[in-house]
């Protein structure tokens, strides 16, 4: 029976110990990082191995493939895609930018589909505010919630058309954080009305998406004590106020924003109402600790997981990839360089 967890692995191929662990733990899915990426043939072999380890040919395999600083598959085998803020810089017309975002996401989906990856942890729906930490920075599609929602939906549609599930993040919003949750626990003290009009708005607009990832952030207007990932109040807000009915997965349990043992972090997240926990670094002893604390995927969480996977189209929308790629990069006009900001590497984005 499937467990409510997603795990990484250490390298380009599975070790015997990893294979045995996955067969016993039966995670819902897996996540890949740069350490797992070499050639297209190697990635395809790894995704096949992961699915074979749990006996599920349709198991979700996730990756962060946003573009810019957050792109696990890159040169020389895959194109360098732009960060989110590059699209509006390439055109003054938001509708043209929308078409370009969708095309870029469709191309990313093509790359992922070819190597057996069926979930992209994108789009980012965070809306930065002046002075906020640049962990979001140029990853944001715009500087206002309306633009972020417009372009975020375009990205989601492009991924879905290519047979890849989008995962909106970081719900209910990371754009107001003044710290990097990979290293510290950010606290946001804005009032509820401000959050609702700004931070929450893109997540409301895309509440029909199949998957969402939480933010390891304390919102004092929601819960003064617990980060959203581990707050019943925050998860209830995601369900009832934001209207999100899809599968909720945590951001990486290894991030320093969370306290306690990995088992405690996993348990608290599931008690709060998250459906699935995510552990990314591929350290086997840590994965075993999470597995000891995580139960089976059942009830409403299982139904949401099944509903999400049912949205993967078996036959992607037709695409002349070379021609579309040429059109895409010509339209961008060379705007590929990311702004300064922390590299979002092996820790979850």
N, C-alpha and C positions, 0 to 999 in steps of 0.2 A: 504494500500500500504506500502511496506517495506521501512524502513528508513535506511540511510547509517551509521549505528552505531552498535556496539557490546557492551553489558553491562555485568557486574557481578551481583551477588546477595549476600545478607548478610550472610546467614547461610545454614543449611542442608536442609531446605525446604522453599518454598516461603511463604512470608506473604501475607495477602490479599491486602495490599497496593502495594506490588511489582507486584502481579498478575494483578491488575488494571492498574498499570503504563505500564507494558509490553504490555497489550492488546491494550492500546491507542497508545503507542509509536511505536509499531511494529518494533523492531530492526531486523537487518538481522540475528544476532546471539547472542550468549552468551559466557562467559568465566568463568571457574571454578578455584578456588584456594584452598589452604589447609583448609581454613575456611569452605569450602563447602563439605569436604570429610570426611566420616566416614567409613561406610561399603559398599561393592559392592551393596547390596540391596538398601541402602539409596541413593547412587549416581545414580543408575538406576531410582529410583523414582523421583529424582530431575531433571534429564535430560528429563524424560517424562513430568513432570510438566512445565518445561520451554517451551517445544515445544507446549504443550497444551495451554499455555497462549497466544501464538500468532497464534494458529491454523495452524501450519506448522510442520508436522511430520518429515520433512527432514531438519529442520533448523540446521545450523552449530553450534556445541558446541565445544568450544576451551579449551585447557589446555596447560600449559607448562610442558611437561614430557620429559625432556632431559636425566635425570640421574644426578648423582652427587649432586651438590648444588641446582639444579633446577629440582625438582621432587615433584609434588603436591600429587600424590597418592603413598603411601609407606606402611611400616610395620604397622600393622601385616598382612594386607590383600594383599599387592602387593610386589614384590621383590624390592630390592634396586639395581638400575641399575648404571653402572659406568659413570663417567664424560667422556667427549669426548677424552681427552688425554690418557685414560687408554688403548685404543685399540692398539695403536702402541707399548705400553710398554709390551703388552702380546705376541708380535711376532715381529721378525725383518723383516718380509715379508709384504710389503704393501698390496699385494693381499689377504693374509690371514687375515690381519686386515680389509680389505674391506668386506670379507665374514662374519666376526664376527660382524661388525657394522650392516650389513644388517639383520643378525639374531637377534641382539638385538632390532633393530627397529621393526622387525616383531613381536617380543614378546611384545613390548610396544603397538603396534597396537592391538594385541589380547586383552590385558588388557583394553584398551580404548574402543574397539568395544563392549566388553561384557557389559559395563555400559552406552552405548549410546553416547559416545564422538567420534566425527568424524573429528576433526582437532587437530593436535599436532603442537604447535609453535616450531618447530624444522625442519631441523637442523640449528645449528649455523654455519654460513659461515665466521665469522670474523677471521682474521689472525693476531694474536698478534705481536707486535714489541717489542724489548727490552725496558724496562722501562715503558710500557703502564700500565694503571690501570688494576688491577686484577679482575675487574668486569667480564671480559671475561676469562682470565686465563686458568684454566684447562677445561673449557667448550669447548675450541677450539680443533678440531680434529688433528691439527698439527701446525707446526711453519712455514709453507710455503704454498703458494696458491695452488700448485699442489696437495699436500696431502689433504688439506682441501676440495678441489673440489672432489677428488676421494672418500673420506670417506663420505662427505656430500651427494653425489649422492647415495651412498650405503644406507645411512639412509633414504633418501627420497623414494628410491625404496622399502625398507622394510615396511615403513608406508603405501605406496600406495597398496602394495600387501595385506595388512591386512585390507583394507577398511577405511583407515584414510588418510586425506589430510595432506601433509607436508606444512610448511610455512617457507621459507628461511628467515633468519634474521642475522644481522640488516643492511639492504641495505641502502647505498652502502658500508658499512663496519664500524665496531666499534672497530676493533683491534688496531687502532692507537691512540685511545682516551687516554688522560692522566687524565681524570676525569670520575666519575660515573654519567651518565646522569639521574639517579634517583634523584640525589642531586644537580648537577650543569650542566651547558651547556658546554660541551667540544668543543674546537676549534682545528681543525686539519689544519696545515699550510703546509703540504707536497705539492709539485708541482703535476700537473696533471699527468705527465708521471709516477711518482713514484706510485701514487694512482692507475693508470690504470694497471700497471704491477703487483701490489701486492694486494691491498685492493679490487679492483673491479673484479679481475680475477675469483674467485669462483662464484660470482653472474652472470658473463657472462656465465660460464660453466653450470650453472643450471638455465638459463633464461627460460627454458621450464616448470618450476614448476608452479603449479596453484596459489600459494599465496606467498606474500612477506611482511615482516614488515620493516618499515623504522627505521632509526637511528635518534635520536634527537641530531645531531651533526652538527656544522658549519664546512664546508669544504671550506676554503678560495679560493681554486682553482676553486670552482664551484659557490659559492655565499658567499660573505664576510659578509652578514648581517643576513641571515636566516638559521636556522637548516634545514637539508635535508627534514624533515617531512613537513615543511612549505615553502619550496622553489620551485617555478615553475621551476627554472633552474635545480635543483637536480632531480625533478620528470621527467623532460624531458630527463635528462641524463639516468635515469633508463629505460625509455621507448626506447629511440633511441640508446644510446651508449651501454648500457648493454643488450638491446634487450629483456627486460622483458615485456611480453604481458599479464600476469596474473593479479589477483586482488591485489592491493596495500592497505594494512591497516597500520594505524599509530601504533607506540608504544603507551603506555599508556599516555593519555592526562594529567593525574594527576602528572606525573613526573616533577621534579623541573627544568629540562632543559628548559621547555617551560614557557613563560611569558603570563600575561594577564588572564582574566577570562576563565573558562572552555568553555564557549560559544565562546569566541574569539579564543581560541586555536583550537576548532573544526572547526570553520568557516575558519580560515586561512589555516588549513590542507587540507580542501576540495577545497578551491580556488586554492591551489598549485597544485592540481591534484591527491591527494590521493583519493581512491575510498570509503573507509570506515574508520571511526574513532573508536578508542577503549578506553573505560572507564572501569576501572577494580575494583575499591574498593567496589562497591556495596552500596555506600551511596546514598539513594534515592533522596535527595535534589540536589546532584551533577548531578545525571543522568537526572533529570528533566531540569537542566540548559543546559546540552548538547543537550537534545532532542529539546529544544526550538530553538537551533541554527542549527540543522541538518535537511536537506531536505530529500526528498525521494530518494531512490536508483533508478536511471533511466539512460537511454542512454547507453553509452559505459560501465559505471561502472556496471550497471545491467547486461549487456551482459557478462562482465568478471566474475561477481559473479555466474551467471548461468553456465558458462563454467567450472568454478572451481568445483562446486558441481557435475557437470556431470562426473567428473573424479573419483568419489567415486565408487569403485567396490562393487556391491551388494552381491557378493559371494566371501569372502576373499580366498586367496590362502590357500590350505589345510595345517594344522599345527597340529602336535602332540605336544601340548604345554608342558606337563611334560617332555617329552624326549628332546625337543628342549631347554627347560630351563636348564636341567641338562647339556647338551652339551655346552651351552653358558657359564655357570658359571665355568665349569671345564676348558674350554679353556682360560678363563680370568686369571686363576691361582690366584684368590684372590685379584686382583688389583681393589679394589672398592673404596678406600679412596680418597676423593677429597683433593686437595691442599688447603692451607689456602687461603681464599678469602672471600669477603663479602657474607653473606647469601642473596640470591635473593628470598625474601619472598613474602609478599602480594602485593608489587608493581610489575608491569609487568616486565618480564625478558627480 
